[in-house]
């Protein structure tokens, strides 16, 4: 009987962890339907591949404005003017990434998770385009805010 109880507990834990993951169309299914990037703008894809710490889903800010959330296996994008930008998220501490965006350029920012004192920290990391495209293949579109 102990084995069955343990199995039910493990299944419940897995269910709770997965319930925090993004649902929606996969990147590959909607990529061709996304709006074309305007010539005077750049695009930043922001995504999170990690399921670890699924309950930790802080807001993601671009230049101080909330543009989405750090939902596991989810992505969104922001089109913005060329120039310097800051992407940040906060739990116990604020983690910030500074990047420069050119007109017509597409950048990829992965949201990683690390251990914190009371709660995990979500931190943005700029990744190369090939890595970003590969990562996005496993993510679902969650839209921005």
DSSP file (Angstrom, degrees, kcal/mol; ACC not computed):
  #  RESIDUE AA STRUCTURE BP1 BP2  ACC     N-H-->O    O-->H-N    N-H-->O    O-->H-N    TCO  KAPPA ALPHA  PHI   PSI    X-CA   Y-CA   Z-CA
    1    1 A X     >        0   0    0      0, 0.0     4,-2.0     0, 0.0     5,-0.2   0.000 360.0 360.0 360.0 -32.9    0.0    0.0    0.0
    2    2 A X  H  >  +     0   0    0      1,-0.2     4,-2.4     2,-0.2     5,-0.2   0.870 360.0  55.7 -62.7 -36.2    2.9    2.4    0.7
    3    3 A X  H  > S+     0   0    0      1,-0.2     4,-2.2     2,-0.2    -1,-0.2   0.915 107.6  48.3 -63.5 -43.5    4.1    2.0   -2.9
    4    4 A X  H  > S+     0   0    0      2,-0.2     4,-2.2     1,-0.2    -1,-0.2   0.900 111.4  50.1 -64.2 -40.9    0.6    3.1   -4.3
    5    5 A X  H  X S+     0   0    0     -4,-2.0     4,-2.2     2,-0.2    -2,-0.2   0.914 111.0  48.9 -63.8 -42.9    0.5    6.1   -1.9
    6    6 A X  H  X S+     0   0    0     -4,-2.4     4,-2.6     1,-0.2    -1,-0.2   0.898 109.7  52.5 -63.4 -40.7    4.0    7.2   -3.0
    7    7 A X  H  X S+     0   0    0     -4,-2.2     4,-2.5     2,-0.2    -2,-0.2   0.916 109.3  48.9 -61.9 -44.1    3.0    6.9   -6.6
    8    8 A X  H  X S+     0   0    0     -4,-2.2     4,-2.2     2,-0.2    -1,-0.2   0.892 111.3  50.0 -62.9 -40.5    0.0    9.1   -6.1
    9    9 A X  H  X S+     0   0    0     -4,-2.2     4,-2.3     2,-0.2    -2,-0.2   0.930 111.7  48.0 -64.2 -45.2    2.1   11.7   -4.3
   10   10 A X  H  X S+     0   0    0     -4,-2.6     4,-2.4     1,-0.2    -2,-0.2   0.904 111.5  50.0 -63.1 -41.8    4.6   11.7   -7.1
   11   11 A X  H  X S+     0   0    0     -4,-2.5     4,-2.4     1,-0.2    -1,-0.2   0.884 110.1  51.2 -63.9 -38.4    2.0   12.0   -9.8
   12   12 A X  H  X S+     0   0    0     -4,-2.2     4,-2.3     2,-0.2    -2,-0.2   0.909 109.9  49.5 -64.9 -41.8    0.4   14.9   -7.9
   13   13 A X  H  X S+     0   0    0     -4,-2.3     4,-2.4     2,-0.2    -2,-0.2   0.929 112.0  47.8 -63.5 -45.0    3.7   16.7   -7.7
   14   14 A X  H  X S+     0   0    0     -4,-2.4     4,-2.6     1,-0.2     5,-0.2   0.908 111.2  52.0 -62.1 -42.0    4.4   16.2  -11.4
   15   15 A X  H  X S+     0   0    0     -4,-2.4     4,-1.5     1,-0.2    -2,-0.2   0.907 110.3  47.2 -61.8 -43.0    0.9   17.4  -12.2
   16   16 A X  H  X S+     0   0    0     -4,-2.3     4,-0.6     2,-0.2    -1,-0.2   0.912 112.6  50.0 -65.1 -42.4    1.3   20.6  -10.2
   17   17 A X  H >< S+     0   0    0     -4,-2.4     3,-0.9     1,-0.2    -2,-0.2   0.921 113.2  45.2 -63.3 -44.3    4.7   21.3  -11.8
   18   18 A X  H >< S+     0   0    0     -4,-2.6     3,-1.7     1,-0.2    -1,-0.2   0.748  99.0  70.2 -73.8 -23.0    3.4   20.9  -15.3
   19   19 A X  H 3< S+     0   0    0     -4,-1.5    -1,-0.2     1,-0.3    -2,-0.2   0.730  93.3  59.1 -67.4 -19.3    0.3   22.9  -14.7
   20   20 A X  T << S+     0   0    0     -3,-0.9    52,-0.5    -4,-0.6    -1,-0.3   0.499  86.5 104.5 -84.7  -3.7    2.5   26.0  -14.5
   21   21 A X  S <  S-     0   0    0     -3,-1.7    52,-0.2     1,-0.1     2,-0.1  -0.407  81.0 -94.5 -80.4 155.8    3.8   25.4  -18.0
   22   22 A X        -     0   0    0     50,-2.9     2,-0.4    -2,-0.1    -1,-0.1  -0.347  35.4-164.0 -67.0 143.5    2.8   27.5  -21.0
   23   23 A X        +     0   0    0    118,-0.1     2,-0.3   117,-0.1   117,-0.0  -0.955  41.2  80.5-124.3 150.3    0.0   26.3  -23.2
   24   24 A X  S    S-     0   0    0     -2,-0.4   118,-0.1    50,-0.0     2,-0.0  -0.847  83.2 -27.3 142.1-179.1   -0.7   27.6  -26.6
   25   25 A X        -     0   0    0     -2,-0.3   116,-3.0   116,-0.2     2,-0.1  -0.350  66.0-113.8 -67.3 143.4    0.5   27.2  -30.1
   26   26 A X  B >>  -A  140   0A   0    114,-0.2     4,-1.2     1,-0.1     3,-0.9  -0.384  25.6-111.4 -72.7 153.7    4.1   26.1  -30.6
   27   27 A X  H >> S+     0   0    0    112,-1.9     4,-2.2   109,-0.7     3,-0.8   0.902 117.4  53.7 -51.9 -48.0    6.6   28.5  -32.1
   28   28 A X  H 34 S+     0   0    0    109,-0.3     4,-0.3     1,-0.2    -1,-0.3   0.789 106.4  53.7 -61.1 -28.5    6.9   26.4  -35.3
   29   29 A X  H <4 S+     0   0    0     -3,-0.9    -1,-0.2     1,-0.2    -2,-0.2   0.761 122.6  25.1 -78.5 -25.4    3.2   26.4  -35.8
   30   30 A X  H XX S+     0   0    0     -4,-1.2     3,-1.7    -3,-0.8     4,-0.8   0.511  90.5  97.7-117.4  -6.3    2.8   30.2  -35.7
   31   31 A X  G >< S+     0   0    0     -4,-2.2     3,-1.0     1,-0.3    -3,-0.1   0.886  87.2  49.4 -52.6 -44.1    6.1   31.6  -36.8
   32   32 A X  G 34 S+     0   0    0     -4,-0.3    -1,-0.3     1,-0.2    -2,-0.1   0.652 110.3  52.4 -72.7 -13.4    5.0   32.1  -40.4
   33   33 A X  G <4 S+     0   0    0     -3,-1.7    -1,-0.2     2,-0.1    -2,-0.2   0.491  82.5 109.7 -99.7  -4.6    1.9   33.9  -39.2
   34   34 A X  S << S-     0   0    0     -3,-1.0     3,-0.1    -4,-0.8    -3,-0.0  -0.402  83.3 -90.6 -68.9 148.6    3.6   36.4  -36.9
   35   35 A X        -     0   0    0      1,-0.1    -1,-0.1    -2,-0.1    -2,-0.1  -0.250  46.6-101.9 -58.8 144.9    3.6   40.0  -38.2
   36   36 A X        -     0   0    0      1,-0.1     2,-0.4    -3,-0.1    -1,-0.1  -0.377  39.6-106.8 -63.7 144.7    6.5   41.1  -40.4
   37   37 A X        -     0   0    0     -3,-0.1    -1,-0.1    67,-0.1     2,-0.1  -0.613  34.4-121.6 -74.9 128.5    9.1   43.1  -38.6
   38   38 A X    >   -     0   0    0     -2,-0.4     3,-1.8     1,-0.1    66,-0.4  -0.412  18.9-119.7 -70.5 148.9    8.9   46.8  -39.7
   39   39 A X  T 3  S+     0   0    0      1,-0.3    -1,-0.1    64,-0.1    -2,-0.0   0.732 112.2  52.0 -64.7 -22.7   12.1   48.1  -41.2
   40   40 A X  T 3  S+     0   0    0     63,-0.1    42,-0.5    64,-0.1    -1,-0.3   0.230 106.9  64.2 -98.7  15.1   12.5   50.8  -38.5
   41   41 A X  E <   -B   81   0A   0     -3,-1.8    63,-3.7    40,-0.2     2,-0.3  -0.837  64.4-144.0-130.0 166.6   12.1   48.3  -35.6
   42   42 A X  E     -B   80   0A   0     38,-2.9    38,-2.5    -2,-0.3     2,-0.4  -0.860  18.2-133.2-122.8 163.9   13.9   45.4  -34.1
   43   43 A X  E     -Bc  79 106A   0     62,-2.6    64,-2.8    -2,-0.3     2,-0.5  -0.964  11.4-164.7-124.0 137.2   12.4   42.3  -32.5
   44   44 A X  E     -Bc  78 107A   0     34,-2.6    34,-2.0    -2,-0.4     2,-0.5  -0.977   7.5-156.4-120.3 117.9   13.3   40.6  -29.2
   45   45 A X  E     -Bc  77 108A   0     62,-2.7    64,-3.1    -2,-0.5     2,-0.5  -0.816  11.6-167.7 -88.3 129.7   12.0   37.1  -28.5
   46   46 A X  E     +Bc  76 109A   0     30,-2.9    30,-2.2    -2,-0.5     2,-0.3  -0.983  19.0 155.2-121.8 127.4   11.9   36.5  -24.8
   47   47 A X  E     -Bc  75 110A   0     62,-2.3    64,-3.3    -2,-0.5     2,-0.4  -0.952  34.9-143.3-150.5 163.9   11.4   32.9  -23.6
   48   48 A X  E     +B   74   0A   0     26,-2.1    25,-1.5    23,-0.4    26,-0.7  -0.981  13.0 176.3-134.8 121.8   11.9   30.4  -20.8
   49   49 A X        +     0   0    0     -2,-0.4     2,-0.1    62,-0.4    -1,-0.1   0.752  53.2  96.8 -92.9 -28.0   12.7   26.8  -21.5
   50   50 A X        -     0   0    0     61,-0.5    23,-0.2     1,-0.1    61,-0.0  -0.388  45.7-172.5 -74.0 136.3   13.2   25.5  -17.9
   51   51 A X    >   +     0   0    0     21,-0.1     3,-0.9    -2,-0.1    -1,-0.1   0.683  57.5 110.0 -91.1 -25.2   10.4   23.8  -16.1
   52   52 A X  T 3  S+     0   0    0      1,-0.3    -2,-0.1     2,-0.1     4,-0.0  -0.258  87.4  16.1 -50.5 130.8   12.5   23.9  -12.9
   53   53 A X  T >  S+     0   0    0      1,-0.1     3,-2.3     2,-0.1    -1,-0.3   0.878  78.2 170.0  70.4  38.6   10.8   26.4  -10.5
   54   54 A X  T <  S+     0   0    0     -3,-0.9    18,-0.3     1,-0.3    -2,-0.1   0.773  70.8  60.1 -56.0 -29.5    7.6   26.4  -12.5
   55   55 A X  T 3  S+     0   0    0      1,-0.1     2,-0.9    16,-0.1    -1,-0.3   0.682  86.2  86.0 -73.8 -15.7    5.8   28.3   -9.8
   56   56 A X    <   +     0   0    0     -3,-2.3     2,-0.1     1,-0.1    -1,-0.1  -0.770  48.2 149.6 -90.6 105.9    8.2   31.2  -10.1
   57   57 A X        +     0   0    0     -2,-0.9    14,-0.1    14,-0.1    -1,-0.1  -0.519  19.1 177.6-137.1  65.1    6.8   33.4  -12.9
   58   58 A X        -     0   0    0     12,-0.2    12,-2.3    11,-0.1    33,-0.1  -0.209  38.3 -90.5 -69.2 161.9    7.8   37.0  -12.3
   59   59 A X  E     -F   69   0B   0     10,-0.2    31,-0.6    31,-0.2     2,-0.5  -0.345  35.7-137.5 -63.2 150.9    6.9   39.8  -14.7
   60   60 A X  E     -FG  68  89B   0      8,-3.0     7,-3.0    29,-0.1     8,-1.2  -0.964  19.5-158.3-112.7 131.4    9.5   40.6  -17.4
   61   61 A X  E     -FG  66  88B   0     27,-3.0    27,-2.3    -2,-0.5     2,-0.5  -0.881  12.9-159.9-114.6 142.9   10.2   44.3  -18.0
   62   62 A X  E >  S-FG  65  87B   0      3,-2.8     3,-1.8    -2,-0.4    25,-0.2  -0.984  86.8 -18.3-116.8 116.8   11.6   46.0  -21.1
   63   63 A X  T 3  S-     0   0    0     23,-3.2    -1,-0.1    -2,-0.5    24,-0.1   0.866 131.2 -50.3  52.7  40.4   13.0   49.4  -20.2
   64   64 A X  T 3  S+     0   0    0     22,-0.3     2,-0.4     1,-0.2    -1,-0.3   0.351 116.7 109.2  86.1  -5.2   10.9   49.4  -17.0
   65   65 A X  E <  S-F   62   0B   0     -3,-1.8    -3,-2.8     2,-0.0     2,-0.2  -0.888  74.8-114.2-107.9 134.1    7.6   48.5  -18.6
   66   66 A X  E     +F   61   0B   0     -2,-0.4    -5,-0.3    -5,-0.2     3,-0.1  -0.472  40.7 165.1 -65.4 126.6    6.0   45.0  -18.0
   67   67 A X  E     -     0   0B   0     -7,-3.0    78,-1.4     1,-0.3     2,-0.3   0.456  59.5 -38.3-121.1  -7.0    5.9   43.2  -21.4
   68   68 A X  E     -F   60   0B   0     -8,-1.2    -8,-3.0    76,-0.3     2,-0.3  -0.981  61.6 -87.9 172.9-167.4    5.2   39.6  -20.3
   69   69 A X  E     -F   59   0B   0     -2,-0.3     2,-1.6   -10,-0.3   -10,-0.2  -0.925  31.6-111.3-133.5 160.2    5.9   36.9  -17.7
   70   70 A X        +     0   0    0    -12,-2.3     2,-0.4    -2,-0.3   -12,-0.2  -0.495  49.7 169.0 -88.7  66.0    8.5   34.2  -17.2
   71   71 A X    >   -     0   0    0     -2,-1.6     3,-1.7   -14,-0.1   -23,-0.4  -0.671  41.4-105.2 -84.5 130.0    6.2   31.3  -17.8
   72   72 A X  T 3  S+     0   0    0    -52,-0.5   -50,-2.9    -2,-0.4   -23,-0.2  -0.260 102.0   5.5 -57.2 137.1    8.0   27.9  -18.2
   73   73 A X  T 3  S+     0   0    0    -25,-1.5    67,-2.9     1,-0.2     2,-0.3   0.714 109.9 118.6  62.1  24.6    8.1   26.7  -21.8
   74   74 A X  E <   -Bd  48 140A   0     -3,-1.7   -26,-2.1   -26,-0.7     2,-0.3  -0.827  41.1-172.6-119.5 158.3    6.6   29.9  -23.0
   75   75 A X  E     +Bd  47 141A   0     65,-2.2    67,-2.9    -2,-0.3    68,-0.7  -0.982   8.3 172.3-143.9 157.8    7.6   32.8  -25.3
   76   76 A X  E     -B   46   0A   0    -30,-2.2   -30,-2.9    -2,-0.3     2,-0.3  -0.919  19.3-138.9-148.6 172.7    6.5   36.2  -26.4
   77   77 A X  E     -B   45   0A   0     -2,-0.3     2,-0.4   -32,-0.2   -32,-0.2  -0.955   4.1-155.5-138.3 158.3    8.1   38.9  -28.5
   78   78 A X  E     -B   44   0A   0    -34,-2.0   -34,-2.6    -2,-0.3     2,-0.5  -0.997   7.2-152.5-134.5 127.9    8.4   42.7  -28.4
   79   79 A X  E     +B   43   0A   0     -2,-0.4     2,-0.3   -36,-0.2   -36,-0.2  -0.877  33.0 159.4 -96.2 131.0    9.0   44.9  -31.4
   80   80 A X  E     -B   42   0A   0    -38,-2.5   -38,-2.9    -2,-0.5     3,-0.1  -0.936  41.9 -77.0-149.2 169.4   10.8   48.1  -30.4
   81   81 A X  E     -B   41   0A   0     -2,-0.3   -40,-0.2   -40,-0.2    20,-0.1  -0.281  56.5 -95.8 -66.6 150.1   12.9   51.0  -31.7
   82   82 A X  S    S+     0   0    0    -42,-0.5     2,-0.3    18,-0.1    20,-0.2  -0.272  81.6  66.6 -61.5 154.4   16.6   50.5  -32.4
   83   83 A X  E    S- H   0 101B   0     18,-2.9    18,-2.6    -3,-0.1     2,-0.3  -0.836  89.1 -22.9 130.8-167.3   19.0   51.4  -29.6
   84   84 A X  E     + H   0 100B   0     -2,-0.3     2,-0.3    16,-0.2    16,-0.2  -0.595  59.2 176.4 -82.4 139.2   19.9   50.4  -26.1
   85   85 A X  E     - H   0  99B   0     14,-2.9    14,-2.5    -2,-0.3     2,-0.4  -0.963  20.7-144.2-140.6 155.9   17.4   48.4  -24.0
   86   86 A X  E     - H   0  98B   0     -2,-0.3   -23,-3.2    12,-0.2     2,-0.5  -0.988   8.5-165.9-124.2 132.5   17.2   46.7  -20.6
   87   87 A X  E     +GH  62  97B   0     10,-2.8    10,-2.8    -2,-0.4     2,-0.3  -0.962  20.9 168.8-114.5 132.0   15.3   43.5  -19.9
   88   88 A X  E     -GH  61  96B   0    -27,-2.3   -27,-3.0    -2,-0.5     2,-0.3  -0.954  21.8-171.3-142.8 159.5   14.7   42.7  -16.2
   89   89 A X  E     -GH  60  95B   0      6,-1.7     6,-2.7    -2,-0.3     2,-0.4  -0.977  14.7-151.9-145.5 153.8   12.8   40.4  -13.9
   90   90 A X  E     + H   0  94B   0    -31,-0.6     4,-0.2    -2,-0.3   -31,-0.2  -0.988  33.6 137.1-134.7 135.4   12.5   40.5  -10.1
   91   91 A X  S    S-     0   0    0      2,-1.9    30,-0.1    -2,-0.4     3,-0.1   0.088  96.9 -20.1-126.8-103.9   11.9   38.0   -7.3
   92   92 A X  S    S+     0   0    0     28,-0.3     2,-0.3    27,-0.2    29,-0.1   0.833 144.0  18.2 -72.4 -32.6   14.1   38.5   -4.3
   93   93 A X  S    S-     0   0    0     -4,-0.0    -2,-1.9     2,-0.0     2,-0.5  -0.886  84.5-111.7-132.5 162.1   16.5   40.5   -6.4
   94   94 A X  E     -H   90   0B   0     -2,-0.3     2,-0.5    -4,-0.2    -4,-0.2  -0.865  25.9-162.4 -98.8 128.9   16.3   42.2   -9.8
   95   95 A X  E     -H   89   0B   0     -6,-2.7    -6,-1.7    -2,-0.5     2,-0.4  -0.942  12.3-169.5-110.5 131.1   18.3   40.7  -12.6
   96   96 A X  E     -H   88   0B   0     -2,-0.5     2,-0.4    -8,-0.2    -8,-0.2  -0.947  15.1-164.6-128.6 141.7   18.9   42.9  -15.7
   97   97 A X  E     -H   87   0B   0    -10,-2.8   -10,-2.8    -2,-0.4     2,-0.4  -0.992  10.6-156.1-121.2 129.5   20.3   42.4  -19.1
   98   98 A X  E     +H   86   0B   0     -2,-0.4     2,-0.3   -12,-0.2   -12,-0.2  -0.886  22.3 164.1-104.1 137.5   21.4   45.3  -21.3
   99   99 A X  E     -H   85   0B   0    -14,-2.5   -14,-2.9    -2,-0.4     2,-0.4  -0.973  32.5-128.6-147.3 161.2   21.5   44.9  -25.1
  100  100 A X  E     -H   84   0B   0     -2,-0.3     2,-0.4   -16,-0.2   -16,-0.2  -0.938  21.2-161.0-113.0 136.3   21.6   47.0  -28.2
  101  101 A X  E     -H   83   0B   0    -18,-2.6   -18,-2.9    -2,-0.4     2,-0.2  -0.968   2.7-155.3-121.3 128.9   19.1   46.4  -31.0
  102  102 A X    >   -     0   0    0     -2,-0.4     3,-1.9   -20,-0.2     2,-0.1  -0.624  38.5 -83.8 -95.9 159.9   19.6   47.5  -34.6
  103  103 A X  T 3  S+     0   0    0      1,-0.3   -61,-0.2    -2,-0.2   -63,-0.1  -0.433 118.4  12.2 -60.4 131.8   16.8   48.2  -37.1
  104  104 A X  T 3  S+     0   0    0    -63,-3.7    -1,-0.3   -66,-0.4     2,-0.2   0.394  99.8 131.4  80.4  -2.8   15.7   44.9  -38.7
  105  105 A X    <   -     0   0    0     -3,-1.9   -62,-2.6   -64,-0.1     2,-0.5  -0.575  45.1-152.9 -86.5 145.5   17.6   42.9  -36.1
  106  106 A X  E     -c   43   0A   0     -2,-0.2     2,-0.3   -64,-0.2   -62,-0.2  -0.981  14.6-172.8-116.2 126.6   16.1   39.9  -34.2
  107  107 A X  E     -c   44   0A   0    -64,-2.8   -62,-2.7    -2,-0.5     2,-0.4  -0.843  12.7-144.0-117.6 156.0   17.5   39.1  -30.7
  108  108 A X  E     -cE  45 127A   0     19,-0.6    19,-2.6    -2,-0.3     2,-0.5  -0.982  11.7-172.2-125.9 125.4   16.8   36.2  -28.4
  109  109 A X  E     -cE  46 126A   0    -64,-3.1   -62,-2.3    -2,-0.4     2,-0.4  -0.961   7.7-159.5-122.2 115.5   16.7   36.4  -24.7
  110  110 A X  E     -cE  47 125A   0     15,-2.7    15,-2.2    -2,-0.5     2,-0.7  -0.768  12.6-139.6 -92.9 136.0   16.4   33.2  -22.6
  111  111 A X  E     - E   0 124A   0    -64,-3.3   -61,-0.5    -2,-0.4   -62,-0.4  -0.867  26.1-172.8 -96.6 113.4   15.1   33.5  -19.1
  112  112 A X  E     - E   0 123A   0     11,-2.9    11,-2.4    -2,-0.7     2,-0.4  -0.574  14.1-134.4-101.4 166.1   17.0   31.1  -16.8
  113  113 A X  E     + E   0 122A   0      9,-0.2     2,-0.3    -2,-0.2     9,-0.2  -0.970  21.5 177.3-125.3 140.1   16.4   30.2  -13.2
  114  114 A X  E     - E   0 121A   0      7,-2.6     7,-2.9    -2,-0.4     2,-0.1  -0.898  38.2 -84.5-133.4 164.8   19.0   30.1  -10.4
  115  115 A X        -     0   0    0     -2,-0.3     2,-0.2     5,-0.2     5,-0.1  -0.394  44.0-174.6 -70.4 143.9   18.7   29.3   -6.7
  116  116 A X        -     0   0    0     -2,-0.1     4,-0.1     1,-0.1    -1,-0.0  -0.673  39.1 -99.7-124.1-176.6   17.9   32.2   -4.3
  117  117 A X  S    S-     0   0    0     -2,-0.2     3,-0.1     2,-0.2    -1,-0.1   0.962 115.1  -1.9 -71.6 -52.2   17.7   32.5   -0.5
  118  118 A X  S    S+     0   0    0      1,-0.4     2,-0.3    -3,-0.0    -1,-0.1   0.727 140.2  12.8-107.5 -33.1   13.9   32.1   -0.3
  119  119 A X  S    S-     0   0    0     -4,-0.0    -1,-0.4   -63,-0.0   -27,-0.2  -0.966  86.9 -90.7-143.9 155.4   12.8   31.8   -3.9
  120  120 A X        -     0   0    0     -2,-0.3     2,-0.4    -4,-0.1   -28,-0.3  -0.201  36.5-126.5 -65.5 159.3   14.6   31.2   -7.2
  121  121 A X  E     -E  114   0A   0     -7,-2.9    -7,-2.6   -30,-0.1     2,-0.6  -0.905  11.0-149.7-108.4 135.5   15.8   34.1   -9.4
  122  122 A X  E     -E  113   0A   0     -2,-0.4     2,-0.4    -9,-0.2   -27,-0.3  -0.920  21.8-177.2-102.5 124.9   14.9   34.4  -13.0
  123  123 A X  E     -E  112   0A   0    -11,-2.4   -11,-2.9    -2,-0.6     2,-0.2  -0.974  22.5-125.3-128.8 139.2   17.6   36.1  -15.0
  124  124 A X  E     -E  111   0A   0     -2,-0.4     2,-0.4   -13,-0.2   -13,-0.2  -0.567  24.5-172.7 -81.7 141.5   17.7   37.1  -18.7
  125  125 A X  E     -E  110   0A   0    -15,-2.2   -15,-2.7    -2,-0.2     2,-0.4  -0.995  22.0-130.9-136.0 128.2   20.5   35.9  -20.9
  126  126 A X  E     -E  109   0A   0     -2,-0.4     2,-0.3   -17,-0.2   -17,-0.2  -0.638  31.7-169.7 -76.0 128.8   21.2   37.0  -24.5
  127  127 A X  E     -E  108   0A   0    -19,-2.6   -19,-0.6    -2,-0.4     2,-0.0  -0.846  27.9 -94.0-120.8 159.1   21.7   33.9  -26.7
  128  128 A X     >  -     0   0    0     -2,-0.3     4,-2.8     1,-0.1     3,-0.2  -0.317  40.0-111.4 -65.6 150.7   22.9   33.5  -30.3
  129  129 A X  H  > S+     0   0    0      1,-0.2     4,-2.7     2,-0.2     5,-0.2   0.875 116.0  52.0 -55.0 -42.9   20.2   33.4  -33.0
  130  130 A X  H  > S+     0   0    0      1,-0.2     4,-1.9     2,-0.2    -1,-0.2   0.921 113.5  44.6 -61.8 -42.1   20.8   29.7  -33.9
  131  131 A X  H  > S+     0   0    0     -3,-0.2     4,-2.8     2,-0.2    -2,-0.2   0.915 112.6  52.3 -66.1 -43.0   20.4   28.7  -30.2
  132  132 A X  H  X S+     0   0    0     -4,-2.8     4,-2.6     1,-0.2    -2,-0.2   0.912 109.5  48.3 -60.1 -44.5   17.4   31.0  -29.7
  133  133 A X  H  X S+     0   0    0     -4,-2.7     4,-1.1     2,-0.2    -1,-0.2   0.904 112.7  48.7 -63.8 -41.3   15.6   29.5  -32.7
  134  134 A X  H  < S+     0   0    0     -4,-1.9     4,-0.5    -5,-0.2     3,-0.4   0.925 112.8  48.1 -62.7 -44.3   16.3   25.9  -31.5
  135  135 A X  H >< S+     0   0    0     -4,-2.8     3,-1.3     1,-0.2    -2,-0.2   0.906 107.0  56.1 -62.6 -42.5   15.1   26.8  -28.0
  136  136 A X  H >< S+     0   0    0     -4,-2.6     3,-2.3     1,-0.3  -109,-0.7   0.777  89.2  76.0 -63.1 -26.8   11.9   28.4  -29.3
  137  137 A X  T 3< S+     0   0    0     -4,-1.1  -109,-0.3    -3,-0.4    -1,-0.3   0.818  99.2  44.2 -55.9 -31.5   10.9   25.3  -31.1
  138  138 A X  T <  S+     0   0    0     -3,-1.3    -1,-0.3    -4,-0.5     2,-0.3   0.312 100.7  91.8 -95.3   8.9    9.9   23.7  -27.8
  139  139 A X    <   -     0   0    0     -3,-2.3  -112,-1.9    -4,-0.1     2,-0.4  -0.736  65.2-135.9-108.9 153.8    8.1   26.8  -26.5
  140  140 A X  E     -Ad  26  74A   0    -67,-2.9   -65,-2.2    -2,-0.3     2,-0.4  -0.829  29.4-106.3-106.2 144.4    4.4   27.9  -26.7
  141  141 A X  E     + d   0  75A   0   -116,-3.0  -116,-0.2    -2,-0.4   -65,-0.2  -0.542  38.5 170.0 -71.7 124.2    3.3   31.4  -27.5
  142  142 A X        -     0   0    0    -67,-2.9   -66,-0.2    -2,-0.4    -1,-0.2   0.396  37.2-133.4-113.3  -1.4    2.0   33.1  -24.4
  143  143 A X        -     0   0    0    -68,-0.7     2,-0.1   -75,-0.0    -1,-0.1   0.088  22.7 -90.9  68.6 169.7    1.6   36.7  -25.8
  144  144 A X              0   0    0    -76,-0.1   -76,-0.3   -67,-0.1   -77,-0.1  -0.349 360.0 360.0-103.7-171.0    2.9   39.7  -24.1
  145  145 A X              0   0    0    -78,-1.4   -77,-0.2    -2,-0.1   -78,-0.1   0.382 360.0 360.0-109.6 360.0    1.2   42.1  -21.7
